[in-house]
């Protein structure tokens, strides 16, 4: 506290007896003016740890500024709004103006502009495009939930925007980032700030994880369990249920709304619901003593919904980052996190999913959390070229000036800029100057991107959306392809409630509530998360060790697990179990879906029959012939990458094909688990076993992935 200005210390920490370790360390680090990364668990006060010392450092500038001095960037509008609410009190006490800028709110349009603005990467881009003078006083930038932007197109967009901001103001800007789940802080910074060395503040979490795994539960069984927990805790209980998709969220929340003890206090939270609905859910869930909220990734972030007693993970484990983010929401006041990991009955791969949770716990307890290397992305660079050129107000921009902006990133060379510009000229969104051909300007097609608000977006392309209204109030937006399935009189579940279609008009559906069963299951875009390849490795190591916990629920489920594991436990590490089924030979490679798809194509099989842990082929794999490095697959790898389903952004689709392919291949080459798994498989021996009984090891009705148009 001695390093903070007294007024700032009182405003941010006056109600606390002492600072947390990360908060105390961040004060000194921020005071130095260096870049800083704060790594601490969810709910550890990272926001205050960064904002308080920055406010203290720049307090004189903030007090007299007529525009932002600090820019706080969050990955979602919901988080922007939540941070605004959390910081409103301290800023009021200090007499400083705080505001937000995103697609639904623009406090920079006020006469008295905020000294600190909270925004998103896209709105930051809009500010630099339309009103760069508003950012001329910025001294510091905060990146919240940095792990969500790392190695993404939106993350590179933000990194390039910070670079543009520094060139605009003519000085270095102090950058602070926060996250609860980053394995390598230096790798993170080489993506956002290449060539800069940050100060790193790290506070490790000491909370134990009390986990329970339950195999093959239905939503009714989950409802019974939650009702039991509610009866055992008369003082009240808050339950946060994480699911893997919006359709699952709708279905589970609707079913749980019938749970005794929780009627009228079961909520749904996902991105297709309207902002009003989500904010109402957040506030009501925080206020109630007993409630259940079913959510997708939207509540993985640090949105304040109060203390959670029990976290339920409904589905399967996919990787350590998501797992730690989700369980970090629970039991913040206690030294132990209560987690129930549920593998739903409808999963055809019950046993692999149950093993995934056990292997994940082994990974986390052993500290085997592999860091992702910075990726060479090009899509956001293409987008920034368009943004920079359009910001020139009809003028032409020299390619040399574009190359200077990208210079800190080794892969964004002047030759890459030339390639991208050539492609943009070919697509008629840029044009070369008729005399100075080394300069480019916009075309009419480029201005149409501005009119459609697409020039600032690095979100994947999505289908047309339709707005759902109940009593003239917007409930949310759903993908337009549902129009072919919904008709007047049909019922569907959405946001934990059942609705009856009353009227359909163009891009609008009017509904009333109903208690009738849902007849139509809504379809949403997105393929869902795939298994982290390091987790696939960990599943194999778990089986080799033989230390599988069979306490997964009822005696019937324990027997299911035992029968399915059969002769799979205690095998040597360098073996590959194989068994026969009607479609051929099933190989338990534990390689992850993407690598198994490559192996399937290499062996002349059907890539649609590749799952996370198994690959099914007409004949047995010739293990000794498998390349021991990803690059060893040569052109075959390029063909597989080209056929992968990926929802690209507009600007990825405007890249030269060689850069689009290089971007995809880079992710393969920088996944160490792929190389380790290939070496293991090449050294292994096939072991024929009797087909495991009582469970599927690969999803039923697998659909063949198709190449995007």
C-alpha positions in Angstrom: 0.0 0.0 0.0 2.9 2.3 0.6 3.7 2.3 -3.2 0.1 3.4 -4.0 -1.1 6.9 -3.7 -3.2 7.0 -0.5 -6.4 8.0 -2.2 -6.1 5.2 -4.8 -5.3 2.7 -2.0 -8.4 3.7 -0.1 -10.6 3.6 -3.2 -9.6 0.2 -4.3 -8.5 -1.6 -1.1 -9.9 0.4 1.8 -12.4 -2.4 2.7 -9.7 -5.1 2.9 -7.2 -5.8 5.7 -4.4 -6.6 3.4 -3.5 -7.1 -0.3 -3.3 -10.5 -1.9 0.3 -11.5 -2.9 -0.4 -10.9 -6.6 -1.9 -7.5 -5.9 1.1 -6.4 -3.7 3.6 -7.6 -6.3 1.8 -5.9 -9.2 1.9 -2.5 -7.5 5.7 -2.4 -7.6 5.9 -3.9 -11.1 3.4 -1.4 -12.6 5.1 1.5 -10.9 8.3 0.7 -13.0 6.5 1.5 -16.2 7.4 -1.9 -17.7 5.0 -4.3 -19.4 3.5 -6.7 -16.9 1.7 -10.0 -16.9 -0.3 -11.0 -13.8 -1.0 -14.8 -13.6 -3.4 -15.7 -10.8 -6.5 -17.9 -10.2 -10.0 -16.9 -11.0 -11.4 -14.6 -8.3 -8.0 -13.5 -7.0 -8.5 -9.8 -7.7 -6.4 -9.5 -10.9 -8.4 -6.6 -12.2 -7.7 -4.5 -9.1 -4.1 -5.8 -9.1 -3.5 -4.1 -12.5 -5.9 -1.2 -12.6 -5.1 0.3 -9.1 -1.3 0.7 -9.7 -1.9 2.0 -13.2 -4.4 4.6 -11.9 -1.9 5.5 -9.2 0.9 5.9 -11.7 -1.1 8.0 -14.1 -3.4 9.8 -11.6 -2.3 13.3 -12.5 -2.9 12.6 -16.2 -6.3 10.9 -15.5 -7.5 13.9 -13.4 -7.0 16.5 -16.1 -7.5 14.4 -19.3 -10.4 15.1 -21.7 -10.0 11.7 -23.3 -8.8 8.2 -22.3 -5.4 7.8 -20.7 -5.9 4.0 -20.0 -7.6 1.6 -22.3 -8.8 -1.7 -20.9 -9.5 -4.4 -23.5 -11.7 -7.4 -22.7 -12.6 -10.2 -25.2 -16.4 -9.9 -24.8 -19.0 -7.2 -24.4 -20.4 -9.0 -21.3 -17.0 -8.9 -19.6 -16.7 -5.2 -20.5 -20.0 -4.4 -18.8 -19.1 -6.5 -15.8 -15.7 -4.8 -15.3 -17.5 -1.4 -15.7 -19.8 -2.3 -12.8 -16.9 -3.6 -10.6 -14.7 -0.5 -11.1 -17.5 2.1 -10.9 -17.2 2.4 -7.1 -13.5 3.1 -6.8 -13.6 5.5 -9.7 -16.5 7.4 -8.1 -14.5 7.7 -4.9 -11.5 9.1 -6.9 -13.7 11.5 -8.9 -12.5 10.0 -12.2 -14.6 9.3 -15.3 -14.9 5.7 -16.3 -16.7 4.5 -19.5 -17.2 1.8 -22.0 -17.1 1.5 -25.8 -18.5 -1.4 -27.7 -21.2 -2.2 -30.3 -24.1 -1.4 -27.8 -22.6 1.5 -25.9 -20.3 4.4 -26.7 -19.4 6.6 -23.7 -16.8 8.4 -25.9 -19.6 10.2 -27.6 -20.4 12.0 -24.3 -19.3 15.6 -23.8 -17.3 14.6 -20.8 -15.3 11.7 -22.1 -14.0 8.9 -19.8 -10.4 9.0 -18.6 -10.4 5.2 -18.6 -12.3 3.3 -21.4 -13.2 -0.4 -21.3 -13.6 -1.8 -24.8 -13.2 -4.8 -27.1 -10.6 -5.4 -29.8 -13.1 -4.6 -32.5 -14.2 -1.3 -30.9 -10.6 -0.4 -30.4 -10.1 -0.8 -34.1 -13.2 1.3 -34.8 -11.7 4.1 -32.6 -8.4 4.1 -34.4 -10.3 4.1 -37.7 -12.9 6.8 -37.0 -11.4 9.0 -34.2 -7.7 8.3 -33.7 -7.4 11.7 -31.9 -9.5 10.3 -29.0 -6.6 7.9 -28.2 -3.8 10.4 -28.4 -3.3 10.6 -24.6 -3.3 6.8 -24.0 -0.4 5.8 -21.7 -1.4 2.2 -20.8 -3.4 -0.7 -22.2 -4.8 -3.6 -20.2 -5.5 -7.0 -21.8 -8.0 -9.0 -19.7 -8.4 -12.8 -20.1 -5.3 -12.8 -22.3 -5.4 -16.6 -22.8 -8.6 -16.3 -24.8 -7.0 -14.0 -27.3 -3.6 -15.7 -27.5 -2.9 -17.5 -30.8 -6.2 -16.2 -32.3 -7.0 -13.8 -35.1 -8.6 -11.4 -32.7 -5.5 -11.5 -30.5 -3.2 -10.6 -33.4 -5.6 -7.9 -34.3 -5.3 -6.4 -30.8 -1.5 -6.8 -30.9 -1.3 -4.9 -34.2 -3.7 -2.2 -32.9 -1.4 -1.6 -29.9 1.5 -1.2 -32.3 -0.6 1.3 -34.4 -1.5 3.1 -31.2 2.2 3.5 -30.2 3.0 4.9 -33.7 0.1 7.3 -33.4 1.1 8.7 -30.0 4.8 8.6 -30.8 5.9 6.8 -27.6 5.9 3.4 -26.0 2.7 2.4 -24.3 2.7 0.3 -21.0 0.8 -2.9 -21.5 -0.5 -5.1 -18.7 -2.1 -8.5 -19.3 -4.0 -10.8 -16.9 -5.0 -14.5 -17.0 -5.7 -17.5 -14.8 -4.5 -20.1 -17.3 -1.2 -19.4 -19.1 1.6 -22.0 -19.0 4.3 -19.8 -20.6 4.1 -16.1 -20.0 7.1 -15.3 -22.3 5.4 -17.2 -25.2 2.3 -15.1 -24.6 4.3 -11.9 -24.8 6.2 -12.9 -27.9 2.8 -13.1 -29.6 1.4 -9.8 -28.3 4.6 -7.8 -27.9 7.5 -9.4 -29.8 10.9 -8.1 -28.7 9.6 -6.9 -25.3 10.4 -8.4 -21.9 7.5 -8.2 -19.4 7.6 -8.3 -15.6 5.8 -11.4 -14.5 3.7 -11.6 -11.3 2.5 -15.1 -10.5 0.3 -16.3 -7.7 -0.2 -20.0 -7.6 -3.5 -21.5 -6.4 -3.3 -23.8 -3.4 -6.9 -24.9 -3.5 -7.5 -28.7 -3.6 -9.9 -30.2 -6.1 -12.6 -32.5 -4.7 -13.8 -34.2 -7.8 -16.5 -36.8 -8.4 -17.0 -38.6 -11.7 -20.3 -39.9 -12.7 -20.8 -42.1 -15.8 -23.9 -42.3 -17.9 -26.2 -39.8 -16.1 -29.3 -38.5 -17.6 -30.5 -34.9 -17.0 -33.2 -36.4 -14.7 -30.4 -38.1 -12.6 -28.5 -34.9 -12.4 -31.7 -33.2 -11.3 -32.1 -35.8 -8.5 -28.5 -35.2 -7.4 -28.9 -31.4 -7.2 -32.2 -31.8 -5.3 -30.3 -34.0 -2.8 -27.6 -31.4 -2.4 -30.3 -28.8 -1.9 -31.9 -30.8 0.9 -28.6 -31.3 2.6 -27.8 -27.6 2.6 -30.9 -25.8 4.1 -28.9 -22.6 4.1 -28.9 -22.6 0.3 -26.7 -23.8 -2.5 -25.4 -22.2 -5.7 -24.7 -24.6 -8.6 -23.0 -23.7 -11.9 -23.4 -26.3 -14.6 -21.0 -26.0 -17.6 -22.1 -27.6 -20.9 -20.3 -27.9 -24.3 -22.9 -26.3 -26.6 -25.8 -23.9 -26.8 -28.2 -26.7 -27.7 -27.1 -28.7 -24.7 -27.5 -25.6 -22.5 -31.1 -25.1 -23.7 -31.9 -28.8 -23.1 -30.3 -29.2 -19.7 -31.6 -25.9 -18.3 -35.1 -26.8 -19.4 -35.0 -30.2 -17.8 -33.5 -28.9 -14.5 -36.2 -26.2 -14.2 -38.4 -29.0 -12.9 -36.0 -29.9 -10.1 -37.5 -29.7 -6.6 -36.0 -26.9 -4.6 -34.9 -25.0 -7.6 -38.1 -24.2 -9.4 -38.1 -20.6 -10.8 -34.4 -20.4 -10.0 -32.8 -22.3 -12.9 -31.2 -20.1 -15.5 -29.5 -20.5 -18.9 -26.6 -18.4 -20.1 -25.1 -18.6 -23.6 -24.1 -16.2 -26.5 -27.3 -16.5 -28.5 -29.4 -15.1 -25.7 -30.0 -11.4 -25.7 -27.8 -9.1 -23.6 -30.8 -8.2 -21.4 -31.5 -11.8 -20.7 -27.9 -12.6 -19.9 -27.5 -9.6 -17.6 -30.8 -10.4 -15.8 -29.5 -14.0 -15.3 -26.2 -12.7 -13.9 -27.8 -10.4 -11.4 -30.6 -12.7 -10.3 -28.3 -15.7 -9.9 -26.0 -13.5 -7.8 -28.8 -12.4 -5.5 -30.5 -15.8 -4.9 -29.3 -18.1 -2.0 -30.2 -21.2 -4.0 -30.0 -21.3 -7.8 -28.7 -23.3 -10.7 -27.2 -21.7 -13.8 -26.4 -23.7 -16.9 -23.8 -22.0 -19.1 -21.5 -22.5 -22.0 -18.1 -20.7 -22.2 -19.8 -17.4 -21.6 -19.4 -17.8 -17.8 -15.8 -19.1 -17.9 -14.7 -15.5 -17.8 -14.5 -13.4 -14.7 -18.0 -12.1 -14.8 -19.2 -11.6 -11.2 -22.0 -14.0 -10.4 -21.1 -14.4 -6.7 -19.7 -17.4 -4.9 -20.5 -20.8 -6.3 -20.8 -23.9 -4.0 -20.7 -26.7 -6.6 -19.4 -26.7 -10.2 -20.8 -29.4 -12.5 -19.0 -30.2 -15.8 -21.5 -31.8 -18.1 -19.9 -33.5 -21.0 -16.2 -34.5 -21.4 -12.9 -33.1 -20.5 -11.2 -31.3 -23.5 -8.2 -29.6 -22.0 -6.6 -28.1 -18.9 -7.2 -24.4 -19.7 -11.0 -24.7 -19.9 -11.1 -27.0 -16.9 -9.2 -24.7 -14.7 -11.2 -21.7 -15.8 -14.5 -23.5 -15.0 -13.6 -24.9 -11.7 -12.0 -21.6 -10.7 -15.5 -20.2 -10.4 -16.3 -22.4 -7.5 -15.8 -22.2 -3.7 -13.7 -19.1 -3.7 -14.0 -18.7 0.0 -12.8 -22.2 0.8 -9.6 -24.1 0.3 -11.3 -26.9 -1.7 -13.2 -26.8 -5.0 -16.3 -29.1 -5.2 -16.6 -30.5 -8.8 -18.9 -33.1 -10.2 -17.7 -34.4 -13.6 -20.7 -35.9 -15.5 -20.5 -38.0 -18.6 -24.1 -37.9 -20.0 -25.9 -41.0 -21.0 -26.2 -39.9 -24.6 -22.4 -40.0 -25.1 -21.6 -43.1 -27.1 -18.0 -42.8 -25.8 -18.8 -43.0 -22.1 -15.6 -44.7 -21.0 -13.1 -42.6 -22.9 -14.8 -39.5 -21.6 -14.6 -40.8 -18.0 -10.9 -41.6 -18.5 -10.4 -38.1 -19.9 -11.4 -36.5 -16.6 -9.1 -38.8 -14.6 -6.2 -38.2 -16.9 -6.8 -34.5 -16.8 -6.6 -34.5 -13.0 -3.3 -36.4 -13.2 -2.0 -33.8 -15.6 -3.0 -30.9 -13.4 -1.7 -32.5 -10.1 1.6 -33.3 -11.8 1.9 -29.9 -13.3 2.2 -31.3 -16.8 0.6 -28.3 -18.5 2.2 -27.9 -21.9 2.5 -24.3 -23.2 1.4 -23.5 -26.7 4.1 -21.8 -28.9 3.1 -18.5 -30.6 1.5 -19.2 -34.0 2.2 -17.4 -37.3 -1.2 -16.0 -38.2 -1.9 -14.0 -41.3 -5.7 -13.4 -41.4 -5.7 -10.5 -38.9 -2.7 -9.0 -40.7 -4.9 -8.9 -43.9 -7.7 -7.3 -41.9 -5.4 -4.7 -40.5 -4.1 -3.8 -44.0 -7.7 -3.1 -44.9 -8.4 -1.1 -41.7 -5.2 1.0 -42.2 -5.9 1.8 -45.8 -9.5 2.7 -45.2 -8.5 4.9 -42.3 -6.6 7.1 -44.8 -9.8 8.8 -45.8 -9.6 7.9 -49.5 -5.9 8.4 -49.7 -3.2 5.9 -50.7 -0.9 4.2 -48.3 2.7 3.2 -49.1 3.5 -0.5 -48.8 6.7 0.5 -46.9 4.6 2.1 -44.2 2.5 -1.0 -43.9 5.6 -3.1 -43.6 6.9 -0.8 -40.8 3.7 -1.5 -38.7 4.2 -5.3 -39.0 8.0 -5.2 -38.5 8.1 -6.5 -34.9 6.5 -9.8 -36.1 9.2 -11.9 -37.9 6.7 -13.7 -40.1 5.0 -10.6 -41.3 7.7 -9.5 -43.6 7.5 -6.9 -46.4 7.3 -9.8 -48.9 4.3 -11.2 -47.0 2.7 -7.7 -47.1 3.2 -7.6 -50.9 1.6 -11.1 -51.3 -1.5 -10.0 -49.2 -1.9 -6.7 -51.1 -1.6 -8.5 -54.4 -4.4 -10.8 -53.4 -6.6 -7.9 -52.1 -6.1 -6.1 -55.4 -7.0 -9.3 -57.3 -10.3 -9.5 -55.2 -10.9 -5.8 -56.1 -11.0 -4.6 -52.5 -7.8 -2.6 -52.9 -6.3 -0.8 -55.9 -2.8 0.4 -56.7 -2.1 4.0 -57.3 -2.0 4.7 -61.1 1.4 6.2 -60.9 3.0 5.2 -57.6 2.3 1.5 -57.8 3.9 0.9 -54.4 0.9 2.6 -52.8 -2.6 1.2 -52.4 -6.0 2.6 -51.8 -9.5 1.3 -51.2 -12.1 0.4 -53.8 -15.9 0.7 -53.7 -16.0 -2.9 -52.5 -13.8 -1.9 -49.6 -16.2 0.8 -48.5 -19.0 -1.7 -48.6 -17.1 -3.7 -45.9 -17.2 -0.6 -43.8 -21.0 -0.1 -44.4 -21.6 -3.7 -43.3 -19.4 -3.2 -40.2 -17.3 -6.2 -41.3 -13.9 -4.5 -41.8 -13.1 -4.6 -38.1 -14.2 -8.2 -37.4 -12.0 -11.2 -37.1 -14.8 -13.4 -35.9 -15.5 -16.5 -38.0 -18.2 -16.2 -40.7 -21.6 -17.3 -39.3 -25.0 -18.0 -40.8 -27.8 -15.6 -41.0 -29.4 -15.0 -37.7 -33.1 -14.7 -36.7 -34.3 -12.7 -33.7 -36.7 -14.4 -31.2 -39.3 -12.1 -29.5 -41.5 -12.9 -26.5 -44.1 -10.3 -25.8 -42.2 -7.7 -27.8 -39.0 -8.4 -25.8 -36.0 -9.8 -27.5 -35.0 -13.2 -26.1 -32.1 -13.8 -28.3 -30.8 -14.7 -31.8 -30.6 -18.1 -33.4 -29.0 -19.3 -36.7 -31.2 -18.7 -39.7 -31.0 -22.4 -40.8 -33.5 -23.1 -38.0 -36.2 -21.4 -40.2 -36.4 -24.6 -42.2 -37.4 -26.6 -39.1 -39.5 -24.2 -37.1 -43.1 -23.5 -38.1 -46.1 -21.9 -36.5 -47.4 -24.3 -33.8 -44.0 -25.9 -33.2 -42.3 -25.9 -29.8 -38.6 -25.6 -28.9 -36.4 -25.1 -25.9 -34.3 -21.9 -25.7 -32.5 -20.4 -22.7 -34.0 -22.8 -20.2 -37.6 -22.2 -21.3 -40.0 -23.9 -23.8 -41.6 -21.7 -26.5 -44.4 -22.1 -28.9 -44.0 -20.4 -32.4 -46.8 -18.0 -32.8 -45.7 -16.1 -35.9 -42.7 -16.0 -38.3 -41.9 -12.9 -40.3 -38.6 -12.7 -42.3 -35.8 -12.5 -39.7 -38.2 -12.5 -36.7 -40.0 -15.2 -34.7 -42.7 -14.3 -32.2 -43.2 -16.9 -29.5 -45.2 -17.6 -26.3 -44.1 -19.7 -23.4 -45.4 -23.3 -23.1 -45.1 -26.3 -20.9 -45.4 -28.7 -23.8 -42.3 -30.8 -24.7 -39.9 -29.4 -27.2 -40.6 -30.7 -30.7 -37.6 -29.1 -32.5 -34.0 -29.0 -31.3 -32.3 -25.9 -32.4 -29.2 -26.1 -34.5 -26.2 -23.9 -33.8 -23.0 -23.2 -35.7 -19.6 -24.4 -34.5 -18.0 -27.8 -34.3 -17.2 -27.7 -30.6 -13.9 -28.2 -28.8 -11.7 -31.1 -29.7 -9.6 -33.0 -27.2 -6.2 -31.4 -26.4 -3.6 -33.9 -27.8 -1.7 -33.8 -24.5 -4.8 -35.1 -22.8 -5.1 -37.9 -25.3 -1.5 -38.8 -24.4 -2.4 -38.6 -20.7 -5.3 -41.1 -21.2 -2.9 -43.6 -22.7 -0.5 -43.1 -19.8 -3.3 -43.6 -17.4 -4.3 -46.9 -19.0 -0.7 -48.1 -19.0 -0.3 -47.3 -15.3 -3.5 -49.3 -14.6 -4.4 -46.8 -11.9 -8.0 -46.2 -13.1 -10.5 -45.1 -10.5 -13.6 -47.2 -11.0 -15.8 -45.2 -8.6 -18.0 -43.7 -11.3 -21.5 -44.1 -9.8 -23.8 -47.1 -9.6 -22.6 -50.7 -9.5 -23.9 -51.1 -13.1 -21.7 -48.2 -14.3 -18.7 -49.6 -12.4 -19.3 -52.9 -14.2 -19.6 -51.1 -17.6 -16.2 -49.4 -17.0 -14.6 -52.7 -15.9 -15.9 -54.6 -18.9 -14.9 -51.9 -21.4 -11.4 -51.7 -20.1 -11.0 -55.4 -20.4 -7.4 -56.2 -21.4 -6.5 -52.5 -21.9 -4.9 -51.9 -18.5 -1.3 -52.5 -17.7 -0.1 -52.9 -21.3 3.4 -51.7 -22.2 3.7 -48.0 -23.1 4.9 -48.8 -26.7 2.0 -51.0 -27.7 -1.1 -50.2 -29.8 -4.2 -52.3 -28.9 -6.3 -53.3 -31.9 -9.6 -55.2 -32.2 -12.0 -56.2 -34.9 -15.4 -54.7 -35.4 -17.8 -54.8 -38.5 -16.1 -51.9 -40.1 -12.5 -53.3 -39.8 -9.7 -52.9 -37.3 -10.0 -50.4 -34.5 -6.7 -49.1 -33.3 -6.4 -47.4 -29.8 -3.8 -44.8 -30.7 -4.7 -42.1 -28.2 -3.5 -39.6 -30.8 -6.3 -37.1 -30.8 -8.9 -36.7 -33.6 -6.8 -34.5 -35.9 -3.7 -36.8 -35.9 -5.9 -39.9 -36.2 -7.6 -38.3 -39.3 -4.1 -37.8 -40.8 -3.2 -41.4 -40.0 -6.5 -42.7 -41.5 -5.8 -40.9 -44.8 -2.1 -42.0 -44.8 -3.2 -45.6 -44.3 -5.8 -45.4 -47.1 -8.8 -45.4 -44.7 -11.8 -43.1 -44.1 -10.9 -40.0 -42.1 -14.5 -39.9 -40.9 -13.8 -43.0 -38.8 -11.1 -41.3 -36.8 -12.1 -40.4 -33.2 -10.1 -38.8 -30.4 -8.6 -42.0 -29.1 -9.2 -44.5 -31.9 -8.9 -44.9 -35.7 -10.8 -47.6 -37.6 -9.2 -48.9 -40.8 -9.9 -51.8 -43.2 -6.6 -53.5 -42.2 -4.0 -53.2 -39.4 -1.7 -50.2 -39.3 1.9 -50.8 -40.4 3.3 -49.0 -37.4 7.0 -49.2 -38.4 6.2 -47.2 -41.6 4.6 -44.3 -39.8 6.5 -41.0 -40.2 8.0 -39.9 -36.9 7.5 -36.2 -37.6 4.4 -34.3 -38.8 6.5 -32.9 -41.7 7.2 -36.5 -42.9 3.6 -36.7 -44.3 4.5 -34.1 -46.9 1.8 -33.1 -49.4 -0.6 -35.5 -47.7 -0.6 -33.2 -44.6 -1.4 -30.2 -46.8 -4.3 -32.1 -48.3 -5.7 -33.0 -44.9 -5.3 -29.4 -43.7 -7.1 -28.1 -46.8 -10.0 -30.5 -46.1 -10.3 -29.6 -42.4 -13.5 -28.0 -41.4 -12.7 -24.5 -40.2 -15.0 -21.5 -39.9 -12.7 -18.9 -41.4 -13.0 -15.1 -41.1 -13.7 -12.9 -44.1 -10.0 -11.9 -44.2 -8.7 -15.4 -44.0 -10.7 -16.1 -47.1 -9.0 -13.1 -48.8 -5.5 -14.5 -48.1 -3.3 -16.0 -50.8 -3.7 -19.8 -50.7 -0.1 -20.3 -49.7 -0.5 -18.1 -46.6 -3.8 -19.7 -45.6 -2.1 -23.1 -45.9 1.0 -21.9 -44.0 -1.2 -20.6 -41.2 -2.9 -24.0 -40.8 0.3 -26.0 -41.1 2.0 -23.9 -38.5 -0.4 -25.0 -35.8 0.4 -28.7 -36.7 4.2 -28.1 -36.6 4.0 -26.3 -33.2 2.0 -29.1 -31.5 4.8 -31.1 -29.7 2.3 -33.8 -28.7 1.9 -34.8 -32.4 5.6 -35.5 -32.7 5.8 -37.4 -29.4 2.8 -39.6 -30.4 4.1 -40.4 -33.9 7.5 -41.5 -32.4 5.6 -43.7 -29.8 3.4 -45.3 -32.5 6.4 -45.9 -34.8 8.2 -47.7 -32.0 5.2 -49.7 -30.9 3.9 -53.2 -31.5 0.3 -54.1 -32.3 -1.4 -56.1 -29.6 -4.6 -57.9 -30.7 -7.3 -57.9 -28.0 -10.9 -59.0 -27.7 -13.2 -56.1 -28.6 -14.1 -54.2 -25.4 -17.7 -54.8 -24.6 -20.5 -52.6 -23.3 -19.3 -49.3 -24.7 -18.3 -47.5 -27.9 -14.8 -46.2 -28.2 -15.6 -43.9 -31.1 -18.7 -41.8 -31.7 -21.6 -43.3 -33.6 -22.9 -41.8 -36.8 -19.7 -39.9 -37.5 -20.1 -37.5 -40.4 -17.4 -37.0 -42.9 -15.9 -33.5 -42.6 -16.2 -31.5 -45.8 -13.9 -28.8 -47.2 -15.2 -25.3 -46.9 -16.3 -23.7 -50.2 
